Structures are given as C-alpha cells and as structure tokens.
Amino acid sequence: MDFTYDDEQTALRDAVRGLVGKAYADYEQRRRATKEDPGFDEKLWTQMAEMGLLGLPFTEDDGGVGAGPVEIGIVCRELGRVLAPEPYLSSVVLAGGLVSAVGTPEQRQELLGALSGGESVLAFAHDEPGHRWSAEAHDVTADASGALTGTKDGVLHGARADVLVVSAVLPDGGTGLFLVTGDALASVERSGYPTFDGGRAARITFDATAATPLGAAAADVTTSIATVQDITRIMAANEALGAMQTQLRATTEYLKSRKQFGVTLNTFQALTFRAADMYTSVELTHSMVDWATMVVAAGDPAQVADAAARAGLQVSRAGRHVGQEAIQLHGGIAMTAEYNVGTFTAHLTALDHLLGDAGHHLRALDATLGDHGVIDPLDRAATA
C-alpha cells in the first residue's frame, strides 16, 4: 500500500492545518471556545463550511464534495492535532454518514445540503442509560405513527443540534432511524452538560415526540448503523492519531528545554528511552490508522468492521500509553487545567470510549478467530 498523500491531499492537509492551527494556535483560545455553550467556535464552523470541509463525505448531488475517506481522515487528524472542539466527527461523519447511508434522496439533499453549508448541526441520539457501543436501540421505542418515547444520553452536541437523528426500537422489532426537527425538536427535553475533555453532550427525553422516519418507514437499519459506526471509529482513530502526534512533539521539546541539575532532561537516558517508546507507539498507530482508512475506501462492510476493531484496539492502547507518558514526563505541570497535556489525554480517553474501548474491540476480534485457519509452524503434513 502507498501511504503517501498526493498533491491534492497534501494541499488539503495544509489548508486545514492553516485554518484550525490559526484558530487554536494558543491553547487559551480553545479554553475560551469550550467555556461557554455551544462549546465550539460557530465562526470557525462557518469557515470550515466555506472551505468545503463539512461536505467532504457527501456526493455532489447531496450538496457535498464527494471526497473519499482518506480526505476525511486528513481533516479529522488535523482537528485532533489542536484539539479543535468543532463537532466534525459527531455531526458530519456519524450523523451525516447515517443520513447519507439511509436517507431518501429528498432527505439527503435537504439535510446534507444544510450541513455542508454550515447552516445546520446534526446529532446522532443513540446511546441509552445502561447500553453502549451497540448498533441497536434498546429502550427508546417508536410506535406505529413514528412517535418516540424514551431517553437517550451522552448525545454529543445534542443540546445545540438543529436536527436529531434518533435510533428507536420498531413496533415489529429491529432498529429504525427517525428525524426530529422543527416544532417537535422544540418540545423535546434536552439537558446539556460539559464532558470531562471540554466537549458537550446532552441527555434527551422523548415523550410521544413526533418524528419522521429516515429512509423507508419501518425499515430495520441496524446493519447500516453498524457500518457507519465502524467508519466513525476509524475517523476517530485519525483524530486520536493527530492528538498523539502533538503530545509526542510537545513532550520531546519539553525534554530538550527543561533543565534539572544544570542539564536538560533529555540528558537522562531513562527519559530518552521512554520518549522513544512513545515514538514507537505513535508510529505503529500511524501505520494501522492509514491502513484502516484505506480499507474504508475499498467499501466492504465486513472488512471495514475488522479494520475498525484492529485500529480501535491499537489506538486505545497507544493513546493510554502516550497520554500517561506525556503527563509523567512533563511532571506536575501536566496535571493543571492551564496546561494542554492533560486535556489531550482526556480527549484521547473520550475518543477511546466513544464507540468502544480496547476490551470491546478485543472481544470483537476474538469472536472472529474461528474464521481463520491454523498454521502449523513445523509443516508436519508436508514432511510426513
């Protein structure tokens, strides 16, 4: 596989880096943006739309650009490098991805066109109290008319969203997707709260709330939800990789500048070895994430699911390692809210738990062991 970017992809990376890098060059700018609702810079969101970033995943017929997963991964990685709090992953990749995969042509043109233009923020209301990391709805139900009842929690940017994409148990079983907009959205009880990494989430309660089916009415779309979740896992891995690369760079620069006993910290061999281990984790993650992103481009759902689990496991382990080492090698300053190292580690933890942690991915991979043949290292059959 060729992991190098072509000229257009390099130009995209540089453009995104210039935009978000300028917006959040100073960590204090991010702290100010996340301090007040909605928890991100609405002006920057509009600028991202003007650059075409919000429409990258969607076809031109739906108001988008029609780019591939490599380009989307580039955007996610650059957002991760500066901890940009804009809801690109949750609104564009996840919620927008579901509309693109399931919606009717009319729904796609209306919703994705508004999202691509920066006029609307979408949120996927799926997780429920006591349930997570599943492609199925459990306690939120839809009746025959499509009215929703139940509670969703941990809905990223759910209090700010202009459109909710809601999963619900169908009357005849299975999981359907529904749109809650306009007057129906105004009647929904939405309780927003800050997350531990400076983001925003909401608890949303539906009480016979009117909703419109996304796509065909009464269609079980569990498989589509699972595939979009897998794609989101891989794009979240790209974002995590960007954050880890920043932590590695910040840590090595700190070791080269901070002095102890009259010499810089990189003079101490034990600390240099720990930094080298961080580098190894980041580079292994880089290769895995690039490979998984290219698997998405191939388009086979089964292969995408496998790649998402493999990349998710690597990112989970590497993120924990890199985050902990960055804090310890920086010392006490890394534990303060005024310094960004702790926030980067908190965001890596949030991404790790967004759609499944290491244990979840390991169980998914373990379930596929029977699908593979056993290799006899001695090749005894050939020598018999």
N, C-alpha and C positions, 0 to 999 in steps of 0.2 A: 504494500500500500504506500502511496505517496502522501505524506502528511504535510507537505509544504503548501502554503497558500499561493494562489495565482495572483496576478496583478490586481484584479478587481477585488478579491478578498482582502488583500493587503491594504488597498485603498479604503475599504470599508472599515477594517480594524483601526486604521489611523484616524479616520473621521470620527468614529465612535469614541476612541480614546481622547481625541481633542475636545469633543463635546462634554463628555461626563468628567474627564480629567480636569477640565477647567472649572466645571461646576462644583466639584468636590475635591479640588486640589488641597484645600485646607480642611482638616477634619472637623473644625468648628462649624464649617458650612453644613456638613451632614448633621451635626448635632442640632443645629438650628432648624433644619428641614424636618427632622424627626420629632422635634419637641412639641410641635403643635399639629393638630389634625389638618389635613388627612394623613400626615406622616411622610409626605414626599413633596417635591417641588413641581407644582402644577405648570409653571412656566417651562421647566425643562421637559416635562411630559409633552407639551405642545411642540417644543423644538425637536424632540425625537420623532414626532409625527411628521413634521415638515421635512425631516431628513429621510422619511420613508421607513424608519425602523419599526414602527408599530404595525406596518402592513407587510413586513418581510415574509411571513409564513403563508400568506393567503394569495390566491390566484388574482390575476388582473380583473377577471370577471366579477370577483367579490370585492373589488376596491383595493386590492393589495398589490404586491410587487412580484410575487411568485418565486421568491428565492428558496434555496434549499436549506437543509439542516446545518450544514457547515457554516453558512452565513448567520443563521440564528444563534448557533453556538458561539460565534465570534462576538456577537452583541452581548450575550449572557456573560461571557468571560470578561469582557471589558467592564461591565457593570459590577462584576464581582471584585475586580481589582481595586475599585474605590468604594465598595460597599454602597453603591447607589441604591437608595430605597424605593425607587420607582417600581410599580407593580408589573414589570415586564413579564416575569416568569408566571405569575399567577393570573394575570389578565390576558396577555397576548398568547403565551404558549399553552397554558392549561385551559382557561375558559374559552379563549378564542379558538383553540385547537378543537374543542368539543363542538363548537358551533360549526366550524369548517367540516368536521367529520360527519355530523349527524343532521345538521340543519337543512331545510329546504332551500332551493335557490333564492327565493324571496327573503328568507330569514338571513341567509348568508350575506346577501347584498346589503341589507339594511343594517345588521348588527356589525358585521366586519368592516363595512364601509365607514361607519361612525367610529369604530375602534381605531381603524387605520388613520383616520383624520384627527385623532386626539380629542374627539367630541364626546367620547363615552369611555367609561371604565367598566369592565366586566369582572364578575367574581363567580367562582365555582363553589356553591354551597353543597358540600358532600359529607364531610366528617361529622359524626354524631357522637354525643357523650357515650363512652363505653365501646365505641367502634372506631377503628382507624386502619388506613393502608389497605382497604378493600376496594374493589371496583363496584361493589353492590351497596345499595341503600338498605337500611335495616328498620329503623323506627319511624322515619318520615314517610307518610303514605299519601297517595293520590287517589281520590275517588273517581267514579265514572265520568264526572264532569271536568276532572283535572284539578279540582281544588286540593290544596296541600295542607297537611296538618302534621305538626311535629317540630322538633328543634334540631338545628344544625349549630355546630360550634367550631371554633378555630377557622372561620372563613376569612382568608386573607383579604384585607381591604373591603370586607363585607359592608362596613358602615358607610363607606364612600361610594360604593358601586352604583352605577346608573342602571345596570341590568344584572339580575341574579340568574345564573344557570343552576338549577336545583335538581338533584337526583332524588327520586322517590320510588317507593315500592308500588308497583302497578296493581290494580284490583285482581288481575288474574295471575299475579306473580311476575317476577323479573324486575328489572330496574329501568325506569324511564327517565328522561330529562325534560325539564319544564323551564319556561322563561317567566320570570316575574318582573314586570316593568310598570312604569306609569303610576296610575292610581293604586293598583294592587301593591306596588312596592312601598308607597307611602303609608299603607295600612299595616305593614309588617313591623314587628317589634325587633329593632336592631340595636344591640348593646355593644358598642365598640370599646376596645381596650388595647393598650400597648403590649407588645410582646417583649421578651427579655433581650432581644437583639436590636430593639429600637424600631421594629416594624409595627404593623397594625393588623388586628384581627377582630372578629365580631362573633357574638352569639346571636343567632337569628331564630325567632319563633314564628311559626306559621299556624294560623288558626282558621281553617277552611279558606285559605287565601286563594283567590282566583289566579290561575296560571295557564299559560299556553304551551301545549306540547312542542318540544324542539324536535323537528323532523316529523316522521309519521306517528300518528296518535297510537298509543298503546303498544309501541314497539319496544321490545327488550333490547337495550343498547349496552348491556354490561360489557360485551367484548370491545366495543368502541371506546368505552370509558377506560378499560384496562390498557388499551394500546396508547391512548393519549396520555395516560398516567406514566407509562413507560417512556414515552418521548420526553415528557416533562422531567422525569428522573434523570435522563441523560443531559438535558439542558441545565438542570440544577447542578449536575456534576461539572459542567463547564463553568458555571458561576462559582462553584466551590474552588475549582482549579485556579481561577483568577485571584480569589482571596488568598489561597495558599501561596501563590507566586509572590504576592505583595508581602505576606508575612515572612517568607524566606528572605526576600530582599531587605526588608526592614531589620531583620534580626542580624544578618551578616554585616550590614552597615553599622549597626549598633556595636557589634563585637569589634569592629575595626576602629571605632571612635571613642568608646568608653574606656577610661583608664582605671586600673586597680594596681596598687603598689608601684605606681610610676610607669606602668606599661599598659598597652591596650589589651583588651580581653582576648583578642584572637591570638595573643602570645601563648595562652594556656592551651596545651594540646587537647585536653579533655573537652574543652568547649568547642574547639575546632572540629573534633570528631562528631560531636552532637549536631553541629551545623551541617556537616557532611551527610549525616543520616537524614536530616530534614531534606536536603537536596535530593537524595535518593528517593525518598517518598514522593516528593513533588514530581520528579521526572517519570517515575513509574505511573503515577496518576495521569500525567500528561499523555503518555502513550495510550493508556487504557481509555481515556476520555476521547481522544482523537479517533481511536478505532471504533468506539461505540457510536460516535456521531456519524461516522461513515456507514455504519450498519443501518442507521435510520434512513439514510439516503437510498439504501437498497430496497426498503419498503416491506420486507417480510415480517409480519407481526410476531411470529414465533422467535425469529432471530433477534428482533428488537427487544422482546421480553428478556431473552437470555443476556443480551448485551447490557440492558439496564441493570439487571441483577449483578453482573460481574463488575460493571463500572461503579454501581452503588456501593458494593462491598469494599472495593479499593478506596473510593473516596471517603467512606465512613472511617476506615482505619487510618488512612493517611491524614485526614482532617483532624482527627483526635491527636495524632502524633505531632503534627506540625503546630497545631494550636497550643498544646501543652508545652512543647519545647520553646515556642516563641515567648510565652509568658515567663517560663523559668529562666531563660537566658537573658531576658530583659530585667528580671528581678522585680522588686516591689512596685515599680512604676507601672508595670503592665496590668496591675490589678486595679488601677484607678480609672474612674469614668472619663477623666480628661485625656487619657491616652488611648489610641485606637487599637492596640494589640488585643486587649480583652474583648472589645466589640467584634473584631474579626473572628475571634474564636467562638464567641457567642453566636455569630451568624453561621459559621460552619456547623455548629451544633443544631441550629434551627433548620438548615438545609438537610442535615442528616436525618432529622425526624419528620421532614415534610411529607415524604411518601414512602418511608421505610428505612429503618436503620440497618446496621450490619447484620444483626441477628435475623431480621426479616429477609434480607437478600440471601443470607447463607441457607436459610430453610428453603427458599425457592430453588436455589441451585442444588441443594441436597435431594429435592424431590425429582430431579432430572437425572440422577446418577444411573438409574436403570436403563436410560435411553442410550447409554454408551457401552461399547464393547470393552472387554477386559484384555489388556495387552500382557502377554507372557514375556517378561524380560529375558527369560532363558530360551524362548522359542523352542520348547521341548518337542512340539509337534513336528517341527522341521528336522529335528535331529533324531527322531525315533526310527 
